[in-house]
Amino acid sequence: MNQHDPFDGEIIDDEPTKIPVNDKRRFNEEGIRDDVKEEAPQKSRLEIELEGKLKTETERREAAEAKLVGVQAKFDEAKSNLEKETADMRARLMKTLEDRSKQGQFNFLTTLLPVLDNLNLAINASEQDSSVDHLRDGVKGTARSFEQALMSVGVEAVPSIGMKFDPEMHEAIDMAEVDAQDDGIVTAEYSRGYRFGDRLLRPARVQVGKGRAQSAGE
């Protein structure tokens, strides 16, 4: 009995049959797939907590910086306003002082006008009356009115005759021999001294007594 070869009479293709493959995966030169994304490593609970704290602290820092900027802006504005206010106050103070000074000068000049009037009266009187007495009386009246004008603005005469010589208030021009008990006492005044408050305008020019030396046997 002859055995039948199922492949008898058929043409057999020696080339291997290619099976279609729909695998679209890509591999690099080393044979490693490069189309697979590596999964991010899972964060631990501690890392998540630290990131949260870092984010919170960052937000706090940014808020503090913003607040600091606002405070600095307010400070600069307040400083500018204060400098402006100080300048205005300084200007007002200077104006007030100038006004007071001018008013003081005005008042003083007003008090001097009667002195000028008295001088003119004395001159007119001397032209009409040659009497020395009338002229003397006019000059005395002028001197009194002038002293009153000085007193009205706070000027005081320095006491001298009969007072103990004071080098702070008196200027000794000469000396006169006097009794021992009058040694150092002002005996004459050549020109009157004046002071304004605590300040000396000028010292009084005076004569000072010098005690006589006692003779032997006295």
Backbone as JSON Lines, residues from 0, in Angstrom:
{"i":0,"aa":"M","n":[0.85,-1.19,0.0],"ca":[0.0,0.0,0.0],"c":[0.89,1.24,0.0]}
{"i":1,"aa":"N","n":[0.57,1.97,-1.04],"ca":[1.41,3.17,-1.14],"c":[0.92,4.28,-0.24]}
{"i":2,"aa":"Q","n":[1.83,4.88,0.47],"ca":[1.48,6.05,1.35],"c":[1.47,7.3,0.52]}
{"i":3,"aa":"H","n":[0.41,8.11,0.75],"ca":[0.26,9.36,-0.01],"c":[0.86,10.52,0.76]}
{"i":4,"aa":"D","n":[1.74,11.19,0.09],"ca":[2.4,12.38,0.73],"c":[1.53,13.58,0.5]}
{"i":5,"aa":"P","n":[0.99,14.12,1.56],"ca":[0.07,15.27,1.4],"c":[0.7,16.45,0.74]}
{"i":6,"aa":"F","n":[1.99,16.53,0.75],"ca":[2.67,17.67,0.15],"c":[3.22,17.36,-1.23]}
{"i":7,"aa":"D","n":[2.86,16.15,-1.7],"ca":[3.4,15.74,-2.97],"c":[2.79,16.57,-4.08]}
{"i":8,"aa":"G","n":[3.6,17.05,-4.93],"ca":[3.14,17.83,-6.06],"c":[2.92,19.3,-5.75]}
{"i":9,"aa":"E","n":[3.07,19.72,-4.44],"ca":[2.92,21.14,-4.08],"c":[4.28,21.82,-4.02]}
{"i":10,"aa":"I","n":[4.21,23.11,-4.35],"ca":[5.45,23.91,-4.31],"c":[5.58,24.51,-2.93]}
{"i":11,"aa":"I","n":[6.67,24.18,-2.39],"ca":[6.93,24.65,-1.02],"c":[7.88,25.83,-1.08]}
{"i":12,"aa":"D","n":[7.42,26.98,-0.48],"ca":[8.25,28.2,-0.43],"c":[9.17,28.12,0.75]}
{"i":13,"aa":"D","n":[10.45,28.18,0.42],"ca":[11.43,28.06,1.51],"c":[11.46,29.29,2.39]}
{"i":14,"aa":"E","n":[11.0,30.47,1.92],"ca":[11.05,31.69,2.74],"c":[10.03,31.62,3.84]}
{"i":15,"aa":"P","n":[10.42,32.02,5.04],"ca":[9.47,31.98,6.18],"c":[8.33,32.96,5.95]}
{"i":16,"aa":"T","n":[7.22,32.6,6.37],"ca":[6.03,33.43,6.21],"c":[6.08,34.57,7.2]}
{"i":17,"aa":"K","n":[5.87,35.81,6.69],"ca":[5.88,36.99,7.57],"c":[4.51,37.19,8.17]}
{"i":18,"aa":"I","n":[4.47,37.28,9.43],"ca":[3.21,37.49,10.15],"c":[3.07,38.97,10.43]}
{"i":19,"aa":"P","n":[2.02,39.6,9.95],"ca":[1.85,41.06,10.22],"c":[1.74,41.35,11.7]}
{"i":20,"aa":"V","n":[2.49,42.34,12.11],"ca":[2.5,42.73,13.53],"c":[2.11,44.2,13.63]}
{"i":21,"aa":"N","n":[1.19,44.47,14.5],"ca":[0.74,45.86,14.72],"c":[1.38,46.48,15.96]}
{"i":22,"aa":"D","n":[2.47,45.97,16.42],"ca":[3.16,46.51,17.59],"c":[3.91,47.77,17.19]}
{"i":23,"aa":"K","n":[3.46,48.89,17.69],"ca":[4.07,50.17,17.36],"c":[5.05,50.64,18.42]}
{"i":24,"aa":"R","n":[5.45,49.8,19.26],"ca":[6.41,50.2,20.3],"c":[7.76,50.5,19.65]}
{"i":25,"aa":"R","n":[8.46,51.48,20.21],"ca":[9.73,51.9,19.68],"c":[10.84,51.54,20.65]}
{"i":26,"aa":"F","n":[11.94,51.17,20.06],"ca":[13.09,50.79,20.86],"c":[14.28,51.61,20.41]}
{"i":27,"aa":"N","n":[15.12,51.94,21.35],"ca":[16.34,52.65,20.98],"c":[17.4,51.68,20.53]}
{"i":28,"aa":"E","n":[18.59,52.2,20.27],"ca":[19.64,51.36,19.75],"c":[20.05,50.29,20.72]}
{"i":29,"aa":"E","n":[19.83,50.5,21.99],"ca":[20.22,49.54,23.01],"c":[19.11,48.52,23.26]}
{"i":30,"aa":"G","n":[18.06,48.66,22.51],"ca":[16.97,47.71,22.67],"c":[16.03,48.02,23.81]}
{"i":31,"aa":"I","n":[16.08,49.26,24.28],"ca":[15.23,49.66,25.4],"c":[14.12,50.53,24.85]}
{"i":32,"aa":"R","n":[12.92,50.25,25.27],"ca":[11.8,51.04,24.79],"c":[11.94,52.47,25.27]}
{"i":33,"aa":"D","n":[11.74,53.37,24.29],"ca":[11.83,54.77,24.62],"c":[10.49,55.47,24.58]}
{"i":34,"aa":"D","n":[9.44,54.68,24.32],"ca":[8.11,55.3,24.31],"c":[7.36,55.1,25.59]}
{"i":35,"aa":"V","n":[8.04,54.53,26.55],"ca":[7.4,54.3,27.85],"c":[7.88,55.37,28.82]}
{"i":36,"aa":"K","n":[7.02,56.15,29.32],"ca":[7.37,57.2,30.27],"c":[7.54,56.62,31.65]}
{"i":37,"aa":"E","n":[8.64,57.08,32.24],"ca":[8.88,56.58,33.59],"c":[7.91,57.22,34.57]}
{"i":38,"aa":"E","n":[7.36,56.46,35.35],"ca":[6.42,56.97,36.34],"c":[7.16,57.74,37.43]}
{"i":39,"aa":"A","n":[6.6,58.93,37.79],"ca":[7.22,59.74,38.85],"c":[7.21,58.98,40.15]}
{"i":40,"aa":"P","n":[8.3,59.11,40.84],"ca":[8.34,58.37,42.12],"c":[7.31,58.93,43.11]}
{"i":41,"aa":"Q","n":[6.72,58.12,43.82],"ca":[5.72,58.52,44.79],"c":[6.38,59.26,45.95]}
{"i":42,"aa":"K","n":[5.78,60.44,46.31],"ca":[6.3,61.22,47.42],"c":[5.83,60.66,48.74]}
{"i":43,"aa":"S","n":[6.74,60.76,49.69],"ca":[6.37,60.28,51.01],"c":[5.51,61.31,51.73]}
{"i":44,"aa":"R","n":[4.88,60.86,52.76],"ca":[4.02,61.77,53.55],"c":[4.84,62.9,54.15]}
{"i":45,"aa":"L","n":[6.07,62.62,54.56],"ca":[6.93,63.64,55.15],"c":[7.28,64.7,54.13]}
{"i":46,"aa":"E","n":[7.58,64.24,52.87],"ca":[7.91,65.2,51.82],"c":[6.73,66.11,51.51]}
{"i":47,"aa":"I","n":[5.53,65.53,51.48],"ca":[4.33,66.32,51.21],"c":[4.12,67.35,52.31]}
{"i":48,"aa":"E","n":[4.32,66.93,53.56],"ca":[4.15,67.86,54.68],"c":[5.18,68.98,54.62]}
{"i":49,"aa":"L","n":[6.44,68.63,54.28],"ca":[7.49,69.65,54.19],"c":[7.19,70.64,53.07]}
{"i":50,"aa":"E","n":[6.72,70.14,51.92],"ca":[6.38,71.03,50.82],"c":[5.25,71.97,51.2]}
{"i":51,"aa":"G","n":[4.27,71.43,51.93],"ca":[3.16,72.27,52.39],"c":[3.63,73.36,53.33]}
{"i":52,"aa":"K","n":[4.51,72.98,54.26],"ca":[5.04,73.98,55.19],"c":[5.87,75.02,54.46]}
{"i":53,"aa":"L","n":[6.69,74.58,53.48],"ca":[7.5,75.51,52.7],"c":[6.62,76.49,51.95]}
{"i":54,"aa":"K","n":[5.54,75.99,51.36],"ca":[4.63,76.86,50.63],"c":[3.98,77.88,51.57]}
{"i":55,"aa":"T","n":[3.6,77.43,52.77],"ca":[2.98,78.32,53.75],"c":[3.96,79.41,54.2]}
{"i":56,"aa":"E","n":[5.2,79.0,54.48],"ca":[6.2,79.97,54.91],"c":[6.54,80.95,53.79]}
{"i":57,"aa":"T","n":[6.56,80.46,52.56],"ca":[6.82,81.35,51.43],"c":[5.72,82.4,51.3]}
{"i":58,"aa":"E","n":[4.47,81.96,51.45],"ca":[3.34,82.89,51.38],"c":[3.41,83.9,52.52]}
{"i":59,"aa":"R","n":[3.8,83.44,53.71],"ca":[3.92,84.36,54.85],"c":[5.03,85.38,54.59]}
{"i":60,"aa":"R","n":[6.16,84.92,54.05],"ca":[7.26,85.83,53.76],"c":[6.86,86.88,52.74]}
{"i":61,"aa":"E","n":[6.18,86.44,51.69],"ca":[5.74,87.38,50.67],"c":[4.75,88.39,51.24]}
{"i":62,"aa":"A","n":[3.85,87.89,52.11],"ca":[2.88,88.81,52.74],"c":[3.6,89.8,53.65]}
{"i":63,"aa":"A","n":[4.64,89.33,54.39],"ca":[5.39,90.22,55.27],"c":[6.16,91.26,54.46]}
{"i":64,"aa":"E","n":[6.73,90.85,53.33],"ca":[7.45,91.8,52.49],"c":[6.51,92.85,51.92]}
{"i":65,"aa":"A","n":[5.32,92.4,51.49],"ca":[4.34,93.36,50.97],"c":[3.91,94.34,52.06]}
{"i":66,"aa":"K","n":[3.74,93.81,53.29],"ca":[3.36,94.68,54.4],"c":[4.48,95.67,54.72]}
{"i":67,"aa":"L","n":[5.72,95.19,54.66],"ca":[6.87,96.06,54.93],"c":[6.95,97.17,53.9]}
{"i":68,"aa":"V","n":[6.71,96.84,52.65],"ca":[6.72,97.86,51.6],"c":[5.65,98.91,51.87]}
{"i":69,"aa":"G","n":[4.46,98.44,52.31],"ca":[3.39,99.38,52.63],"c":[3.73,100.27,53.8]}
{"i":70,"aa":"V","n":[4.34,99.68,54.83],"ca":[4.74,100.46,56.01],"c":[5.79,101.49,55.64]}
{"i":71,"aa":"Q","n":[6.76,101.09,54.79],"ca":[7.8,102.01,54.36],"c":[7.21,103.17,53.57]}
{"i":72,"aa":"A","n":[6.23,102.86,52.72],"ca":[5.58,103.92,51.93],"c":[4.85,104.9,52.85]}
{"i":73,"aa":"K","n":[4.16,104.37,53.87],"ca":[3.47,105.24,54.81],"c":[4.46,106.08,55.61]}
{"i":74,"aa":"F","n":[5.59,105.46,55.98],"ca":[6.62,106.2,56.73],"c":[7.19,107.34,55.89]}
{"i":75,"aa":"D","n":[7.49,107.04,54.62],"ca":[8.03,108.08,53.73],"c":[7.02,109.22,53.56]}
{"i":76,"aa":"E","n":[5.75,108.87,53.45],"ca":[4.72,109.89,53.29],"c":[4.61,110.74,54.55]}
{"i":77,"aa":"A","n":[4.62,110.07,55.73],"ca":[4.54,110.8,57.0],"c":[5.76,111.69,57.19]}
{"i":78,"aa":"K","n":[6.94,111.2,56.8],"ca":[8.16,111.99,56.92],"c":[8.1,113.21,56.02]}
{"i":79,"aa":"S","n":[7.62,113.02,54.8],"ca":[7.49,114.13,53.87],"c":[6.52,115.18,54.4]}
{"i":80,"aa":"N","n":[5.39,114.7,54.95],"ca":[4.4,115.64,55.51],"c":[4.97,116.38,56.71]}
{"i":81,"aa":"L","n":[5.74,115.66,57.55],"ca":[6.34,116.29,58.73],"c":[7.36,117.34,58.32]}
{"i":82,"aa":"E","n":[8.19,117.02,57.32],"ca":[9.17,118.0,56.86],"c":[8.49,119.23,56.29]}
{"i":83,"aa":"K","n":[7.42,119.0,55.56],"ca":[6.68,120.12,55.0],"c":[6.05,120.95,56.11]}
{"i":84,"aa":"E","n":[5.47,120.24,57.1],"ca":[4.84,120.95,58.22],"c":[5.88,121.72,59.02]}
{"i":85,"aa":"T","n":[7.06,121.11,59.23],"ca":[8.12,121.77,59.97],"c":[8.59,123.02,59.23]}
{"i":86,"aa":"A","n":[8.73,122.9,57.91],"ca":[9.15,124.06,57.12],"c":[8.12,125.18,57.21]}
{"i":87,"aa":"D","n":[6.84,124.8,57.13],"ca":[5.78,125.81,57.23],"c":[5.78,126.45,58.62]}
{"i":88,"aa":"M","n":[5.97,125.61,59.65],"ca":[6.01,126.13,61.01],"c":[7.2,127.06,61.22]}
{"i":89,"aa":"R","n":[8.35,126.68,60.64],"ca":[9.53,127.53,60.75],"c":[9.3,128.87,60.06]}
{"i":90,"aa":"A","n":[8.63,128.81,58.91],"ca":[8.35,130.05,58.18],"c":[7.39,130.93,58.98]}
{"i":91,"aa":"R","n":[6.37,130.3,59.58],"ca":[5.42,131.08,60.38],"c":[6.1,131.68,61.61]}
{"i":92,"aa":"L","n":[7.0,130.9,62.23],"ca":[7.71,131.4,63.41],"c":[8.61,132.57,63.03]}
{"i":93,"aa":"M","n":[9.32,132.46,61.92],"ca":[10.18,133.55,61.48],"c":[9.36,134.8,61.19]}
{"i":94,"aa":"K","n":[8.22,134.62,60.57],"ca":[7.38,135.76,60.27],"c":[6.86,136.41,61.55]}
{"i":95,"aa":"T","n":[6.5,135.57,62.52],"ca":[6.02,136.1,63.8],"c":[7.12,136.9,64.5]}
{"i":96,"aa":"L","n":[8.35,136.34,64.51],"ca":[9.47,137.04,65.14],"c":[9.77,138.36,64.42]}
{"i":97,"aa":"E","n":[9.72,138.33,63.1],"ca":[9.96,139.56,62.35],"c":[8.89,140.6,62.63]}
{"i":98,"aa":"D","n":[7.65,140.14,62.71],"ca":[6.56,141.08,63.01],"c":[6.73,141.68,64.4]}
{"i":99,"aa":"R","n":[7.12,140.84,65.37],"ca":[7.33,141.35,66.73],"c":[8.49,142.32,66.76]}
{"i":100,"aa":"S","n":[9.56,141.99,66.04],"ca":[10.72,142.88,66.02],"c":[10.35,144.24,65.4]}
{"i":101,"aa":"K","n":[9.62,144.19,64.3],"ca":[9.21,145.43,63.65],"c":[8.26,146.23,64.54]}
{"i":102,"aa":"Q","n":[7.38,145.5,65.26],"ca":[6.46,146.19,66.15],"c":[7.22,146.83,67.3]}
{"i":103,"aa":"G","n":[8.25,146.11,67.82],"ca":[9.06,146.68,68.89],"c":[9.81,147.92,68.42]}
{"i":104,"aa":"Q","n":[10.36,147.85,67.22],"ca":[11.04,149.02,66.68],"c":[10.07,150.18,66.48]}
{"i":105,"aa":"F","n":[8.89,149.84,65.99],"ca":[7.88,150.88,65.78],"c":[7.51,151.56,67.09]}
{"i":106,"aa":"N","n":[7.29,150.73,68.14],"ca":[6.91,151.3,69.44],"c":[8.03,152.17,70.0]}
{"i":107,"aa":"F","n":[9.28,151.71,69.85],"ca":[10.4,152.48,70.39],"c":[10.55,153.81,69.65]}
{"i":108,"aa":"L","n":[10.43,153.76,68.34],"ca":[10.53,155.0,67.57],"c":[9.41,155.97,67.94]}
{"i":109,"aa":"T","n":[8.25,155.4,68.23],"ca":[7.12,156.25,68.63],"c":[7.43,156.97,69.93]}
{"i":110,"aa":"T","n":[8.11,156.26,70.86],"ca":[8.44,156.9,72.14],"c":[9.54,157.95,71.99]}
{"i":111,"aa":"L","n":[10.35,157.85,70.92],"ca":[11.42,158.82,70.71],"c":[10.92,160.11,70.08]}
{"i":112,"aa":"L","n":[9.77,160.08,69.44],"ca":[9.26,161.28,68.79],"c":[9.06,162.45,69.77]}
{"i":113,"aa":"P","n":[8.51,162.22,70.98],"ca":[8.41,163.33,71.94],"c":[9.76,163.92,72.31]}
{"i":114,"aa":"V","n":[10.81,163.07,72.33],"ca":[12.15,163.57,72.62],"c":[12.58,164.56,71.54]}
{"i":115,"aa":"L","n":[12.32,164.2,70.3],"ca":[12.63,165.1,69.2],"c":[11.81,166.39,69.29]}
{"i":116,"aa":"D","n":[10.56,166.27,69.68],"ca":[9.72,167.45,69.86],"c":[10.3,168.38,70.92]}
{"i":117,"aa":"N","n":[10.74,167.81,72.04],"ca":[11.3,168.63,73.12],"c":[12.6,169.3,72.69]}
{"i":118,"aa":"L","n":[13.41,168.6,71.9],"ca":[14.64,169.22,71.4],"c":[14.32,170.41,70.5]}
{"i":119,"aa":"N","n":[13.32,170.25,69.63],"ca":[12.93,171.36,68.75],"c":[12.38,172.53,69.55]}
{"i":120,"aa":"L","n":[11.6,172.21,70.6],"ca":[11.08,173.27,71.45],"c":[12.2,174.02,72.15]}
{"i":121,"aa":"A","n":[13.22,173.26,72.62],"ca":[14.35,173.9,73.31],"c":[15.12,174.8,72.34]}
{"i":122,"aa":"I","n":[15.28,174.35,71.11],"ca":[15.99,175.17,70.12],"c":[15.2,176.45,69.83]}
{"i":123,"aa":"N","n":[13.89,176.3,69.63],"ca":[13.06,177.48,69.35],"c":[13.08,178.46,70.51]}
{"i":124,"aa":"A","n":[13.04,177.9,71.73],"ca":[13.03,178.76,72.92],"c":[14.35,179.51,73.05]}
{"i":125,"aa":"S","n":[15.47,178.83,72.75],"ca":[16.77,179.5,72.86],"c":[16.91,180.61,71.81]}
{"i":126,"aa":"E","n":[16.24,180.47,70.66],"ca":[16.31,181.51,69.64],"c":[15.5,182.74,70.02]}
{"i":127,"aa":"Q","n":[14.43,182.51,70.76],"ca":[13.57,183.63,71.15],"c":[13.95,184.21,72.5]}
{"i":128,"aa":"D","n":[14.58,183.39,73.35],"ca":[14.95,183.86,74.69],"c":[16.38,183.4,74.95]}
{"i":129,"aa":"S","n":[17.25,184.34,75.14],"ca":[18.66,184.0,75.33],"c":[18.96,183.55,76.75]}
{"i":130,"aa":"S","n":[17.95,183.48,77.61],"ca":[18.18,183.1,79.0],"c":[18.68,181.65,79.06]}
{"i":131,"aa":"V","n":[19.79,181.48,79.75],"ca":[20.38,180.14,79.9],"c":[19.46,179.25,80.72]}
{"i":132,"aa":"D","n":[18.74,179.85,81.67],"ca":[17.86,179.06,82.52],"c":[16.78,178.36,81.69]}
{"i":133,"aa":"H","n":[16.17,179.09,80.78],"ca":[15.14,178.49,79.94],"c":[15.71,177.37,79.07]}
{"i":134,"aa":"L","n":[16.89,177.61,78.55],"ca":[17.54,176.6,77.72],"c":[17.86,175.36,78.54]}
{"i":135,"aa":"R","n":[18.36,175.62,79.77],"ca":[18.69,174.51,80.64],"c":[17.44,173.7,80.97]}
{"i":136,"aa":"D","n":[16.36,174.38,81.28],"ca":[15.11,173.67,81.6],"c":[14.64,172.85,80.4]}
{"i":137,"aa":"G","n":[14.79,173.38,79.2],"ca":[14.37,172.63,78.0],"c":[15.22,171.39,77.79]}
{"i":138,"aa":"V","n":[16.52,171.54,78.03],"ca":[17.4,170.38,77.86],"c":[17.1,169.32,78.91]}
{"i":139,"aa":"K","n":[16.85,169.74,80.15],"ca":[16.49,168.78,81.21],"c":[15.21,168.04,80.87]}
{"i":140,"aa":"G","n":[14.24,168.77,80.35],"ca":[12.99,168.12,79.98],"c":[13.2,167.11,78.86]}
{"i":141,"aa":"T","n":[14.07,167.44,77.94],"ca":[14.37,166.51,76.84],"c":[15.05,165.26,77.38]}
{"i":142,"aa":"A","n":[16.0,165.44,78.28],"ca":[16.71,164.3,78.86],"c":[15.75,163.39,79.62]}
{"i":143,"aa":"R","n":[14.82,163.99,80.38],"ca":[13.85,163.19,81.13],"c":[12.94,162.4,80.17]}
{"i":144,"aa":"S","n":[12.48,163.04,79.12],"ca":[11.61,162.35,78.17],"c":[12.36,161.22,77.45]}
{"i":145,"aa":"F","n":[13.64,161.44,77.21],"ca":[14.43,160.39,76.55],"c":[14.62,159.2,77.49]}
{"i":146,"aa":"E","n":[14.9,159.45,78.77],"ca":[15.05,158.36,79.74],"c":[13.74,157.6,79.9]}
{"i":147,"aa":"Q","n":[12.62,158.32,79.88],"ca":[11.32,157.65,79.95],"c":[11.1,156.75,78.73]}
{"i":148,"aa":"A","n":[11.56,157.23,77.58],"ca":[11.44,156.4,76.37],"c":[12.27,155.13,76.5]}
{"i":149,"aa":"L","n":[13.47,155.24,77.08],"ca":[14.3,154.06,77.29],"c":[13.67,153.12,78.3]}
{"i":150,"aa":"M","n":[13.14,153.66,79.37],"ca":[12.51,152.83,80.4],"c":[11.29,152.09,79.86]}
{"i":151,"aa":"S","n":[10.59,152.69,78.89],"ca":[9.39,152.06,78.33],"c":[9.71,150.78,77.58]}
{"i":152,"aa":"V","n":[10.96,150.62,77.14],"ca":[11.33,149.39,76.43],"c":[12.2,148.49,77.29]}
{"i":153,"aa":"G","n":[12.29,148.79,78.61],"ca":[13.0,147.9,79.52],"c":[14.42,148.27,79.84]}
{"i":154,"aa":"V","n":[14.86,149.47,79.45],"ca":[16.22,149.92,79.75],"c":[16.23,150.56,81.13]}
{"i":155,"aa":"E","n":[17.23,150.19,81.94],"ca":[17.34,150.73,83.29],"c":[18.71,151.39,83.46]}
{"i":156,"aa":"A","n":[18.73,152.47,84.26],"ca":[19.99,153.14,84.56],"c":[20.75,152.36,85.63]}
{"i":157,"aa":"V","n":[22.06,152.31,85.51],"ca":[22.9,151.63,86.5],"c":[23.14,152.57,87.67]}
{"i":158,"aa":"P","n":[22.75,152.2,88.89],"ca":[23.0,153.08,90.04],"c":[24.51,153.19,90.29]}
{"i":159,"aa":"S","n":[24.95,154.38,90.65],"ca":[26.4,154.56,90.8],"c":[26.76,155.37,92.03]}
{"i":160,"aa":"I","n":[26.43,156.66,92.09],"ca":[26.88,157.52,93.19],"c":[26.36,156.99,94.52]}
{"i":161,"aa":"G","n":[27.29,156.81,95.47],"ca":[26.94,156.29,96.79],"c":[26.93,154.77,96.85]}
{"i":162,"aa":"M","n":[27.14,154.13,95.72],"ca":[27.14,152.67,95.68],"c":[28.57,152.14,95.77]}
{"i":163,"aa":"K","n":[28.71,150.92,96.25],"ca":[30.01,150.26,96.27],"c":[30.47,150.01,94.84]}
{"i":164,"aa":"F","n":[31.71,150.33,94.57],"ca":[32.21,150.15,93.21],"c":[32.09,148.69,92.79]}
{"i":165,"aa":"D","n":[31.47,148.49,91.62],"ca":[31.27,147.14,91.08],"c":[31.89,147.11,89.68]}
{"i":166,"aa":"P","n":[32.99,146.37,89.49],"ca":[33.66,146.37,88.18],"c":[32.78,145.79,87.07]}
{"i":167,"aa":"E","n":[31.72,145.06,87.44],"ca":[30.8,144.53,86.44],"c":[29.87,145.62,85.91]}
{"i":168,"aa":"M","n":[29.65,146.68,86.72],"ca":[28.71,147.72,86.36],"c":[29.37,149.09,86.17]}
{"i":169,"aa":"H","n":[30.55,149.26,86.79],"ca":[31.19,150.58,86.77],"c":[32.55,150.53,86.1]}
{"i":170,"aa":"E","n":[32.91,151.65,85.52],"ca":[34.24,151.82,84.95],"c":[34.9,153.01,85.66]}
{"i":171,"aa":"A","n":[35.96,152.72,86.39],"ca":[36.64,153.76,87.18],"c":[37.48,154.64,86.26]}
{"i":172,"aa":"I","n":[37.19,155.93,86.31],"ca":[37.93,156.9,85.5],"c":[39.06,157.52,86.32]}
{"i":173,"aa":"D","n":[38.74,157.88,87.56],"ca":[39.77,158.4,88.46],"c":[39.36,158.1,89.89]}
{"i":174,"aa":"M","n":[40.17,158.54,90.83],"ca":[39.91,158.29,92.25],"c":[40.01,159.6,93.03]}
{"i":175,"aa":"A","n":[39.3,159.63,94.13],"ca":[39.32,160.81,95.01],"c":[39.56,160.35,96.44]}
{"i":176,"aa":"E","n":[40.35,161.13,97.16],"ca":[40.65,160.77,98.54],"c":[39.43,161.05,99.42]}
{"i":177,"aa":"V","n":[39.05,160.07,100.2],"ca":[37.86,160.18,101.06],"c":[38.19,159.58,102.41]}
{"i":178,"aa":"D","n":[37.22,159.7,103.33],"ca":[37.4,159.08,104.64],"c":[37.47,157.55,104.49]}
{"i":179,"aa":"A","n":[38.05,156.96,105.49],"ca":[38.28,155.51,105.41],"c":[36.99,154.73,105.21]}
{"i":180,"aa":"Q","n":[35.89,155.19,105.84],"ca":[34.64,154.43,105.73],"c":[34.04,154.52,104.33]}
{"i":181,"aa":"D","n":[34.49,155.49,103.54],"ca":[33.97,155.64,102.18],"c":[34.91,155.05,101.13]}
{"i":182,"aa":"D","n":[35.87,154.28,101.6],"ca":[36.81,153.68,100.65],"c":[36.07,152.71,99.72]}
{"i":183,"aa":"G","n":[36.29,152.86,98.4],"ca":[35.64,151.98,97.43],"c":[34.24,152.4,97.05]}
{"i":184,"aa":"I","n":[33.79,153.56,97.54],"ca":[32.45,154.05,97.22],"c":[32.53,155.0,96.01]}
{"i":185,"aa":"V","n":[31.56,154.91,95.13],"ca":[31.52,155.79,93.96],"c":[31.14,157.19,94.43]}
{"i":186,"aa":"T","n":[31.99,158.16,94.13],"ca":[31.76,159.54,94.58],"c":[31.24,160.47,93.49]}
{"i":187,"aa":"A","n":[31.41,160.1,92.24],"ca":[30.93,160.96,91.14],"c":[30.64,160.09,89.92]}
{"i":188,"aa":"E","n":[29.75,160.62,89.07],"ca":[29.39,159.9,87.84],"c":[29.65,160.82,86.64]}
{"i":189,"aa":"Y","n":[30.45,160.35,85.71],"ca":[30.76,161.14,84.52],"c":[29.79,160.85,83.37]}
{"i":190,"aa":"S","n":[29.41,159.6,83.24],"ca":[28.38,159.25,82.26],"c":[27.6,158.05,82.8]}
{"i":191,"aa":"R","n":[26.3,158.13,82.63],"ca":[25.43,157.12,83.21],"c":[25.52,155.81,82.43]}
{"i":192,"aa":"G","n":[25.47,154.74,83.18],"ca":[25.46,153.41,82.57],"c":[24.04,152.89,82.45]}
{"i":193,"aa":"Y","n":[23.82,151.96,81.53],"ca":[22.47,151.4,81.31],"c":[22.57,149.9,81.08]}
{"i":194,"aa":"R","n":[21.52,149.23,81.49],"ca":[21.42,147.79,81.26],"c":[20.02,147.46,80.73]}
{"i":195,"aa":"F","n":[19.98,146.38,79.96],"ca":[18.72,145.94,79.36],"c":[18.47,144.52,79.83]}
{"i":196,"aa":"G","n":[17.58,144.38,80.79],"ca":[17.38,143.07,81.4],"c":[18.62,142.66,82.16]}
{"i":197,"aa":"D","n":[19.16,141.47,81.82],"ca":[20.37,140.99,82.47],"c":[21.63,141.39,81.72]}
{"i":198,"aa":"R","n":[21.5,142.12,80.65],"ca":[22.66,142.49,79.83],"c":[23.01,143.96,80.06]}
{"i":199,"aa":"L","n":[24.33,144.2,80.15],"ca":[24.81,145.56,80.37],"c":[25.01,146.23,79.01]}
{"i":200,"aa":"L","n":[24.28,147.33,78.8],"ca":[24.46,148.09,77.56],"c":[25.79,148.82,77.58]}
{"i":201,"aa":"R","n":[26.07,149.45,78.71],"ca":[27.37,150.09,78.88],"c":[27.54,150.36,80.36]}
{"i":202,"aa":"P","n":[28.8,150.32,80.87],"ca":[29.02,150.59,82.29],"c":[28.97,152.1,82.56]}
{"i":203,"aa":"A","n":[28.73,152.43,83.83],"ca":[28.76,153.83,84.24],"c":[30.22,154.25,84.44]}
{"i":204,"aa":"R","n":[30.58,155.39,83.91],"ca":[31.95,155.91,84.04],"c":[31.97,156.79,85.3]}
{"i":205,"aa":"V","n":[32.76,156.35,86.29],"ca":[32.63,156.97,87.62],"c":[34.0,157.31,88.23]}
{"i":206,"aa":"Q","n":[33.85,158.06,89.35],"ca":[35.01,158.35,90.2],"c":[34.85,157.52,91.47]}
{"i":207,"aa":"V","n":[35.94,156.93,91.92],"ca":[35.88,156.03,93.1],"c":[36.69,156.63,94.24]}
{"i":208,"aa":"G","n":[36.12,156.55,95.44],"ca":[36.78,157.09,96.63],"c":[37.88,156.17,97.13]}
{"i":209,"aa":"K","n":[38.96,156.79,97.6],"ca":[40.08,156.04,98.18],"c":[40.3,156.55,99.6]}
{"i":210,"aa":"G","n":[40.2,155.66,100.56],"ca":[40.32,156.07,101.96],"c":[41.66,156.68,102.3]}
{"i":211,"aa":"R","n":[41.62,157.76,103.09],"ca":[42.88,158.43,103.51],"c":[43.63,157.51,104.46]}
{"i":212,"aa":"A","n":[44.93,157.54,104.32],"ca":[45.76,156.8,105.26],"c":[45.76,157.51,106.59]}
{"i":213,"aa":"Q","n":[45.48,156.82,107.67],"ca":[45.43,157.45,108.97],"c":[46.86,157.8,109.42]}
{"i":214,"aa":"S","n":[46.99,158.99,109.96],"ca":[48.31,159.42,110.44],"c":[48.63,158.73,111.75]}
{"i":215,"aa":"A","n":[49.91,158.64,112.08],"ca":[50.34,157.98,113.31],"c":[49.82,158.7,114.51]}
{"i":216,"aa":"G","n":[49.32,158.0,115.46],"ca":[48.8,158.61,116.67],"c":[47.31,158.74,116.64]}
{"i":217,"aa":"E","n":[46.68,158.59,115.47],"ca":[45.22,158.66,115.43],"c":[44.64,157.32,115.85]}
